[in-house]
Amino acid sequence: MSLIFRDFAVIIISILLLAVAGVVSSYIGLYGSLFVLNENQILYLFSSSPQVLAGIYGLTLTGFIFFRTELDRDVLRDATLVEVVDLLKVKYYRLLLFITILVGVAVALCNLVMAYESSGDLVVLSVFMNVGQSTFVVTLLVIGYFVFNVISPDRFKAASRELQHIVDPGDKGDEPSRGSLSDFLREYNSIEGLMQEWGKESEVTSGSPSLSIDKFGRRYISNARLADMLYRSEKIDFEMLSRLKKLITLRNTIIHGADPVVSLALVDEAREVNSELAILLKK
């Protein structure tokens, strides 16, 4: 299951679970209460619940800020991770936004319970109480899912596979549409060589403070940045830039854990880009 589909599935399932739990718990609360709470118990429960939830949310948000910084460091250490990290950031942002909405709803419901506690309207109070606690539980479950996703050791591999399917949708795993990985890598290495050679001849890396640094402390410029420089130097047009970025992304996903397969269409694309780029850089 793709990361994008899985995230939306989790959001939809959470909303459905919240709706079902809210309706069922409200029905039980109105027609056969499992627990009968007095005024002090209600006020204590629905004043402490949002405090607990806010504390957990704050810790989660703080931990994610530090983790996001670590993702940026990973990109500095290895520029081939930039596309994978960008996808992970979008995924985590989407989940964190959903969690923020759930926390806001849970806190609002708890406040409504305390506001209606002295109203004497037991029906509305019971509904608010049961829906509020249902939201509290569902929010904790979603936060748990988010945390385990963030700390997953396979996060780069899963994101790489997702990117591979986005960049190379023609690869369905069947033999007729599958190309040769060795042919693709040979063409890609030739493209990389052309760009690196142009970079050295143009001295685009000299004195640049924004270069990546590898694990040996050596400064280098990534292929994606070289492609951008080629475009800004008007050596290639936007269409060629997009094609180069597509090939670079596919190659990066493969080396970071995606399935080592490539479609025949992308092999042909790499061959065409290699030939066209050689001609463009000789002009």
C-alpha positions in Angstrom: 0.0 0.0 0.0 1.4 3.4 -1.0 2.3 6.0 1.7 -0.2 8.5 0.3 -3.1 6.0 0.1 -2.2 4.6 3.6 -2.2 8.1 5.2 -5.6 8.9 3.7 -6.8 5.4 4.8 -5.7 6.1 8.3 -7.5 9.5 8.3 -10.7 8.1 6.9 -10.6 5.1 9.3 -10.0 7.4 12.2 -13.0 9.6 11.3 -15.2 6.5 10.9 -14.0 5.1 14.2 -14.7 8.4 15.9 -18.2 8.6 14.4 -19.1 5.0 15.4 -17.6 5.3 18.9 -19.3 8.6 19.5 -22.7 7.3 18.4 -22.5 3.9 20.2 -21.1 5.4 23.4 -23.7 8.2 23.4 -26.5 5.6 22.9 -25.2 3.5 25.8 -24.8 6.6 27.9 -28.4 7.6 27.3 -30.1 4.2 27.6 -27.9 2.1 29.8 -25.0 3.9 31.4 -22.0 1.8 32.3 -20.7 4.5 34.7 -22.5 7.2 36.6 -20.4 10.2 37.4 -21.1 12.9 40.0 -20.3 16.5 39.5 -16.8 16.4 40.9 -15.8 13.3 38.8 -17.1 15.0 35.6 -15.2 18.2 36.3 -12.0 16.3 37.2 -12.1 13.9 34.3 -12.9 16.6 31.6 -10.3 19.1 33.0 -7.5 16.5 33.2 -8.2 14.9 29.9 -7.3 18.0 27.8 -4.3 18.6 29.9 -3.0 15.1 29.3 -3.8 15.3 25.6 -2.1 18.8 25.3 1.0 17.4 27.1 1.3 14.4 24.8 0.7 16.6 21.7 3.3 19.1 22.8 5.9 16.3 23.4 5.0 14.8 20.0 5.4 18.2 18.2 8.7 18.9 20.0 10.1 15.5 19.1 9.1 15.9 15.5 10.8 19.3 15.3 14.1 17.7 16.4 13.5 14.7 14.0 12.8 17.1 11.1 16.2 18.7 11.8 17.8 15.3 11.7 16.2 14.7 8.3 17.7 17.9 7.0 21.1 16.7 8.3 20.6 13.4 6.4 20.1 15.4 3.2 23.3 17.4 3.9 25.2 14.1 4.4 23.6 12.5 1.4 22.1 14.7 -1.3 20.5 11.6 -3.0 18.0 11.6 -0.1 16.4 14.9 -0.9 13.4 13.6 -2.8 12.8 10.9 -0.2 13.0 13.3 2.7 10.7 15.8 0.9 8.1 13.0 0.5 8.4 12.1 4.2 8.0 15.7 5.3 4.8 16.0 3.3 3.5 12.7 4.8 4.4 13.8 8.4 2.9 17.3 7.9 -0.4 15.8 6.7 -0.6 13.5 9.7 0.4 16.2 12.2 -2.2 18.5 10.8 -4.9 15.9 11.2 -3.7 15.2 14.8 -3.8 19.0 15.5 -7.5 19.1 14.4 -8.3 16.1 16.5 -6.7 17.6 19.6 -8.6 20.9 19.0 -11.9 19.1 18.7 -11.2 17.0 21.9 -10.3 20.1 23.9 -13.3 21.9 22.7 -15.6 19.1 23.6 -14.1 18.8 27.1 -14.7 22.5 27.6 -18.3 22.1 26.4 -18.8 19.3 29.0 -17.6 21.5 31.8 -19.8 24.4 30.5 -23.0 22.3 30.3 -22.4 20.4 33.5 -24.6 22.7 35.5 -27.2 23.2 32.8 -29.4 20.3 33.9 -29.7 19.1 30.2 -28.5 15.5 30.8 -29.1 14.5 27.2 -26.8 17.1 25.7 -24.3 16.6 28.5 -24.2 12.8 28.0 -23.6 13.2 24.3 -20.8 15.7 24.8 -19.2 13.5 27.5 -19.2 10.4 25.4 -18.2 12.0 22.1 -15.5 13.9 24.0 -13.9 10.7 25.4 -14.2 8.9 22.1 -12.3 11.8 20.5 -9.7 11.6 23.3 -9.1 7.9 22.7 -9.0 8.1 18.9 -6.6 11.0 19.1 -4.2 9.0 21.3 -4.4 6.1 18.7 -3.5 8.4 15.8 -0.7 10.0 17.8 0.7 6.5 18.5 0.5 5.7 14.7 2.3 8.9 13.9 5.1 8.3 16.4 5.7 4.8 15.2 5.8 6.0 11.6 8.3 8.6 12.4 10.7 6.3 14.2 10.2 3.4 11.7 13.6 2.1 10.6 12.2 1.4 7.1 10.9 4.9 6.5 13.5 5.7 3.8 12.9 2.4 2.0 9.1 2.8 2.1 9.3 6.4 0.8 11.7 5.3 -1.9 9.3 2.7 -3.2 6.5 5.2 -3.2 8.6 7.6 -5.2 9.6 4.8 -7.6 5.9 4.1 -8.4 5.3 7.8 -8.9 8.3 8.4 -11.2 8.0 5.1 -13.1 4.3 4.1 -13.2 5.0 2.0 -16.3 6.7 -0.7 -14.2 4.0 -3.1 -13.3 6.4 -6.0 -12.6 5.5 -8.0 -15.7 8.3 -9.0 -18.0 7.1 -7.3 -21.3 7.2 -3.9 -19.7 10.4 -4.4 -17.6 13.6 -2.9 -18.9 17.2 -3.8 -18.1 18.5 -2.2 -14.8 22.1 -2.4 -16.0 21.2 -0.6 -19.3 19.4 2.2 -17.3 22.3 2.6 -14.9 24.8 2.7 -17.8 22.9 5.5 -19.5 22.4 7.3 -16.2 26.1 7.1 -15.4 26.8 8.6 -18.8 24.4 11.4 -18.1 26.0 12.0 -14.7 29.4 12.1 -16.3 28.3 14.7 -18.9 26.8 16.9 -16.1 29.9 16.6 -13.9 32.2 17.3 -16.8 30.2 20.5 -17.6 30.4 21.5 -14.0 34.2 21.2 -13.8 34.6 23.0 -17.1 32.3 25.8 -16.0 33.8 25.9 -12.5 30.3 26.1 -11.0 31.4 24.5 -7.8 34.2 26.9 -7.0 33.6 29.0 -3.9 30.0 27.8 -3.5 29.1 27.5 0.2 26.0 25.5 -0.5 27.6 22.3 -1.6 26.9 19.0 0.1 29.5 17.3 2.2 30.0 13.5 2.1 31.0 11.2 5.0 34.6 11.8 4.2 34.3 15.6 4.5 34.6 16.2 0.8 32.5 18.9 -0.9 30.5 17.9 -3.9 27.5 19.1 -5.9 24.5 16.9 -6.4 23.2 15.9 -9.8 19.8 17.6 -9.1 21.6 20.9 -8.4 23.8 20.5 -11.5 20.6 20.0 -13.6 19.2 23.3 -12.1 22.4 25.0 -12.9 22.3 23.8 -16.5 18.8 25.2 -16.8 19.7 28.6 -15.3 22.7 28.7 -17.7 20.3 28.1 -20.5 22.1 25.0 -21.6 18.8 23.0 -21.4 15.1 23.9 -21.5 12.5 23.2 -18.8 11.4 20.0 -20.5 14.9 18.6 -20.4 15.3 19.7 -16.8 12.1 17.8 -15.9 13.3 14.7 -17.7 16.7 14.9 -15.9 15.0 15.3 -12.5 12.8 12.3 -13.2 15.8 10.1 -14.0 17.8 11.4 -11.1 14.8 10.7 -8.7 14.4 7.2 -10.0 18.1 6.3 -9.6 18.1 7.7 -6.1 15.1 5.7 -5.1 16.7 2.5 -6.3 19.9 3.0 -4.3 17.8 3.8 -1.1 15.8 0.6 -1.0 13.2 0.7 -3.8 12.8 -2.4 -5.9 15.8 -2.7 -8.3 13.5 -2.7 -11.4 12.8 -0.2 -14.1 10.4 0.0 -17.0 11.4 -0.3 -20.6 10.0 3.1 -21.2 12.4 4.7 -18.6 15.4 2.8 -20.1 14.5 4.3 -23.5 14.0 7.7 -21.9 17.4 7.6 -20.3 19.0 6.6 -23.6 17.3 9.5 -25.4 18.2 12.0 -22.7 21.8 10.9 -22.8 22.0 11.5 -26.5 20.2 14.8 -26.4 22.2 16.1 -23.5 25.5 15.3 -25.1 24.5 17.3 -28.2 23.2 20.2 -26.1 26.4 20.5 -24.0 28.6 20.4 -27.1 27.0 23.6 -28.5 
